[in-house]
Amino acid sequence: MIENKPRILFVFAKRAAETSTRFGGFVERIQKNGGLSYATADYVALEDLILEVKGPKYARVFDPRTGINLNDYDFVYFKSWQSMAGIAASAALFLEAKGIPYADEQVKSNIVGKTATYMKLWGAGVSVPASVWGSKSALRHYVESLHSDYPVIIKAVNGQKGQDNFLVKNRKDALQIIEQAETEMVIQEFIPNEGDYRIGVYGNRARWGIFRRSGGKSHLNNTSAGASAELLDIETVDSNVLDLAERAAMVAGLAISGVDVIEHKTTKALFILEANQGSQIVTGVDTESNMKAFDEGIKDLVHRRYVRKSNRPLQVIGRHTAVTIEGLDEPVKVLAKVDTGAYRSSLHVESVDLIEEDTPFIRYTIKDPLNGTLHIRETSEFRRAKIKNSFGIKQVRFVVGMRLRINGVQYKTSVSLADRSTQKYPLLIGRKLLLGNFIVNVELGK
């Protein structure tokens, strides 16, 4: 029996050597890391595609050299396309007309470069550093006549790995850099910092992260410029950082994104430095964990759109919904509040204690709101996470896996254990469970 697997196509701008990480080598490394086992994967170059339209009902996008036809795939991921934006946008519009999902929406909108993304983020209320950009003559006039606040960052709009990125301390140096630049530049406020976050938002969800610190010889936190990088447990990262990264990726139209978040050293305000197309996934720091997280995101996107269309439509729920907690001595039924503003789900527990033994474990107690029965659970499979409570205060909570049944369907998800005794609803359902499973209709459950 031939296994029916979804087909994924990876699209690159230019053809390269088969082993290049900018072409076939990218897919090969993901597969060698154990990824894409759930699908068959191919790759193609935009420069090789033919786009053909005949009459109102016939069109195709294909590579006559390899026979690859975009219509044959269940999911298409545009890995690189900026240098051939017109063809990429045309291919994306073809996929959209055919009902074939792809990543990312940015391909169609032709938003290329940091400055266009800055403006879009700003328009959506996402915090970005104060920035100024324009033609060389316009920037020269601005620096000569209007700007007096130093130091600033002057960097190439489409720079990579910290290249053409300068910390400028006076007007004279700023004018010299602008005059000598051979590419479009942006002037940006300098944010004092202890480092920055690179968050991998894969499949619309923050799944991977590192914290980068300057090596002390440069203002740059890029590892390519000598900075150090610490791999993070994504479950313990400040939820404000994760929420901001996910929101920035969404606004930029990216389901797959590498988002750089920086915190002001004094004010603690968070800013988005960049939301790019998921660069340095198979190269750079901690590639094994990064590739694994990337693959989980791709799998989630494919599963969400490929599997669901045949056997599991999205459920529609309201502001509140009945939930059964399974895996206890007996199922416990509770009424839950649905909160699209919360990242994780949260459950009220009567008590939770950490038991420090050779293998640490936690013991927590869930109370059945219907009959008052106490259910005591112990598990060594737990994590700690920093979570902001309803009063805006950050707390460290224990996070455990749970099985929740909603409208007859069982879902496995992570839940933080909290004291919700002052809240009306013992269970709060957050985006991590909602995404890909539910549509929230606020008209229901009023």
N, C-alpha and C positions, 0 to 999 in steps of 0.2 A: 504493500500500500504506500503510495507516494504521499508524504506529509505536505499538507497545504499550509505554506508559510507566506506571510506578507512579503512583498518585494519592496526594497528601499533603494533609491538611487541617490548617490552623492554627486553633486554638481560642482565643478571647479571652473575658474575662468579660463585657464590655459592648460593645454596638454603638457605634461612633464614626463620625466622618467617614471616607469611603472612603480619603482620603489620610493619615489619622492614623497615626503610627507605632505607635499602640496598637491598630490594626486593620489595614485593608487596606494602608496605607502601609508597614507592616513587610514584608509579602510583596513589595510592589512594589520596595522598595529592594534587597532580596536579589536579585531578578531583574535589576534594572538594573545590579547589580554583577557580573552574569554567572552568578549562582547558579540552582539549580533547573532547569537546562536538561535534566536527565535525568528530569524528572518533570512532571506537571501539578499545579498547586497551587490550592487554594481556601481560604477562611477563613469562619468563622462565629462568632457570639456565643453564649455560654452562656445569656444572658437570652432568646434567641430559640428555644431548643430545646424540643421536646415529647418527654417520655419516656413510652413506652406499653408496657404489658405485657398480654397476653391469653393466659391459660392457660400451661402449662408450657413450650411450645415457641415462642411468638411474642413478640417484643419489637422495638421500633424506637426509635431516637433520631434526630429529624429536625427541620429548620427548615421549617415549613409556608410561610413567606414566600418562601424561595428554592428550596425543594425539596431542599436538601442533606440527605443521609442518611448517617450515620456508617458504615453497613454497606457503602457503596460505595467505601471508601478502603482503601489498602494500609498507610498509616501515618498516625497522628494525633499532632500535637504540641500539647500544652496550653501555650500561651505565657503566658497569665495566667488565673487561676482562683480566687485566694484569696478574693475577695469573694463568690463563689458556690460555696463548697467542696462543699456537699451535692450540687448538680447535677453538678459536675465529677466527684465520686467515683462517682456513679451512672453517668455516661457511661463512665468508665474501667472499671467493672465490666461494663458491656455489651460494651465492646471486648474485654475479657479473655475473656468467655464466647464471643464470636465468633471468637476467635483472631486478632484484629487487633492488631498491635503498636502501642504508644504510648509517649510520654515525657511524664511520668515516673511512676515508682511512687509518688512522694510524693503525687500527686493522689488515689490510692486510699486512702492511709493518713491523709490529712487532717492531715499534720504541717505546720502553718502557723506561721511566726514563728521568730525566732532561738532562743528559749529551748528550744523543743521539740527543735530540731535540735541545740542544745548538748548536751542530755541524751542524745540518741541517739548523738552523736559520742563523748561521754564513755563511754557504755556499751560502745562498740566499741573503746575504747582509743586514740582519736584525740585529740591534744592540743588543748585549747581553753583560753583564759584562765580563771582562777578567776572564777566568776560567781555572783551571788546575785540571785534574783528572787522575786516574790510580790506580794500585794496592797499597796496604798499603806500601810495600817496596819501590815502585817507588815514592810515595808521601813523604815518610820519607827522601829519598835521595834528592829529590827536595828541601825540606825545609832546610835540613842540608847544602846543597852545593850551591843552586842557588837563593833561595828566601830571600829577605831582606826588602821588602816594607810592612810595617804594618801601620795601622791595616788591617786585612782581615776577611772575613767570611769563616768559615769552617762548612759545613753542609752535612747532609746525602743526597745522590743522590735521594732517594725515600722518603725523610721525608715529613711529613704532619703537618699542623697547627703549624709550628714553632718548632717542636720537633727536637732535635739533630741539632740545628742551633746556632753557637757560633760566637761572635765577639772576635777576637783574636788579642792581642796587641804586642806579642813578639814571638820569635822562640821557646823558652822553652815551652810555653803553647801550641803552634801549634803542636809540636812533641808529647806532652802528649795526646792531643785529638786524633791525628791520631793513636797513639799506642793503646789507649783504645777503639777505635771505633770497633763495632761489625758488621758494615755494610759499604758499599762503600761510600766514602766521596768525596767532591769536594771542592777545595779552590777557592774562588772568591773574586775579588776586592770589597772593601767596598765603597759604593756610598753614600756620604753625602746627606741627603734628608730631606724634610719636611713631608714625608709620601709617600704613593704609591696608584696607582689606581688598582682596580679590575674591569675589564671590561668583562661583559657577552656577548660574541660573539655567538649568537644563530641564526642558519640558515644562517651562513656566514656574519652576520651583527651585529654590535655593538648595543645592544638594552637595556642594563642595566649597571649601574656602581655605585661603591661606592669609596670614598676616605678615606683611613685608615691612622691614625696618631698614632705613638707610645705613650704609656702611660707615657713615660719618665723614666721608670725603666729598659727598655730593648731597644735594637736596633731593635727589631721586630715590624713590623706594623700589625701583625696578631691580629685579635680581640680575638682569643683564648689565646693570650699572654697578654691581658689587653689593647690592643689598642682601640681607638675610631673609629667609622666609620660614615661617612656622606653619605646619599643617594644622588645621583646626578641626575639632569635632563639631560638625555643623549644628548638632543639636544643642550645643552649649553657647553658640554665638548669640550675642544680644539680638533679641527679636526685632528691635528697631532697625538694626543694620540689615537683617534679612528682609524685612518688610520693604525697606527703601530700595534694596537691590532688585527685588521682584517687581516693584512698581516701576522702577526705571526701565527694566527690560520690557515690561508690558507697554509702556508709553512709547518706547523706541520701536515697537513692533517686532520684538525678538523673543521667540520661544526658546532659543539657544543663545546664551549671552555670557560674556565675562564682564562683570560689573565691578568697577573700582569705587570703593567708598572710603572717604577720609573723614576723620573726626578732628575738629579744632581743639588744639591742646588746652586752651583756656576755657572757651565757652561750651565745649563738648557738643557743639552743633555738628550735624552730619551733612556731608555734601557728596554728590555724585561727580567723580572726575571723568568717568567714561563708561559707556555701555556699548561694548563692541560685540563682534559676531562670534564670540567664543574662541579667542585666539589662544595659542599655546596649550592645546589639549593633549597632543601627543608629543610635545616638546616642552621644555621648561622644568618647573618644579613639581615633584611628586606626581609624575605623569601616570603612574599605575592607578592611584586613587582617583585622579582626575578623569582618566579614561573610563573607569568603572562608573563614576557618577554621570559622565556624559552619556554612556551607554544606557544607564537606567532612565535618563531623561528621554532619549530617543525611543526606548522600549515603551515608556509610558505614553508618548505621543502616538506611536503606532498602535498600541493596544487600545488606547482611548478612542481612536478614530477608525481603526480597522476592525477590531473585534466587536465593538459596541454596535456598529451599524447592522450587524447580522443577529446578535443575540442579547444585547442588553442596552436598551435606550436609557437615557438619563432620567432619573426620578425627579419629580417636581415636589418640593417641600416648601413649607411656609416659614414664618418667623419662629415657630415652635414646632417640635415634632416628637412623637413617642419613640423611645429607644429602649431596646432590651440589651442589658449587659450580660454577655454569655461567658462561660468558663468559670463560673463561681459554683458553690455548692448547689445552688439552684438559680435560674435566671432572675435578674432584678430589672424591673420595669421602672423607667423614670421619664419625666418630661424634660426635654432639652431645649435650650435656647440656641438658635442658629445665628452665628455672628461672622459675617464675611470680613469683618475688620480684624478678627483674631487669626493668628497664624496656626496655632495648635489648638486642639480640643483640650478641655480641662474638666476634671471630675472632682466633686466634693468627697473627701474622705474624713472619717471621724478622727483618725490618727494615722501617722506614718513615722516609722522609726528605722534608722540605719543600724544594722547589726554588724559590728566589726569583728569578723572571724577570718579564718584562712581564706575563705571565699566570701566577701562581703555580700549581704543581701538586705533587702528592705522588707518590713512587715507593715501592711496597711489594712485599714478596716473600712469597708463599705457598708452603709446602712440602707436597708430596703425602706424607701419612704412609705410603702403601702402597709407593711406589717411590723416594721421596726427591727427585723432580724439583722444581726450583725454578721457580715461575711469577712473573715480574716484571710488575707492572702499573703504569701511570701514568694519573693522572686529575686534571683541574682541577676536577672536581665533587666537592668535599669540604667538610666542616664541622668545627668544633672543638666538643667538648662536655666539660663537667666531669662525670666519672663516678667513683664511689667503688669502689675495688677490693675484693677479698675480705678485705683487712686493715683496711678502713674508711678508707683514705687516698684523698683526692680527687686525681684525675689529669686532665689535659687530654689528650684523645685525638682522633684524626682519625676522622671518621665518613663512610663512603662507601655508595653504593647497590650492592646485589648481587642476583643472581638465584640463589635456592636451590630445588632440587627435592627434595621430600619425598613419598614414596609416589606418585611419578609425576606430581605436580602442581607447577608452577613458581610461586614466589612472589617478588615484588619487595619488598625491605625494606632498611632502613638498618642497617649493622653498624659497630660501633666496632672499630678495629684496636688490638690489645693484645699484650703479651707474656704468653702463657699457658703458657710453657714449664714452669712448676711445676705446672700443672693436668693432670689426667688426660685431659680432653677438649679438643681444640683449638677447638671451636665451642660457644658457649653461646647458646641460643635464649631470648629474653626475651618479655615480654608484648606488645610492639609487633607482633610477628609472630604470636603465639598468638591474640590477640584477633580473634574473628570467623572464624578459620580452623580451630582445633583445640579438642578437648576432651582434657584431660590426665588420664589414668588412672594413678595412682601404683602400682597393682597390676602394671602392665606394666613390663617392663624391670628387674625386681629383680635 
